[in-house]
């Protein structure tokens, strides 16, 4: 992935997404995951939190990059 997309995601999209109001389904899933994680050992709990953060960051950056590319492609097709 182009590093500019990752930079844009980290400095523009991710802060806005982390402060956004998420759907109730997402909120419930997060609560359930955290409840399950509480039953793990400290080491496994840290690993699971790191894994979730990594997945959220990597997939978020990739989705953002795909959205930017799709938007650019659509804008290129527009005739003035």
Secondary structure, DSSP 8 states (H G I E B T S, - for coil): --HHHHHHIIIIIHHHHHHS---HHHHHHHHHHHHHHTTS-HHHHHHHHHHHHHHHHHHHHHHHHHHHHHHHHHHHH---
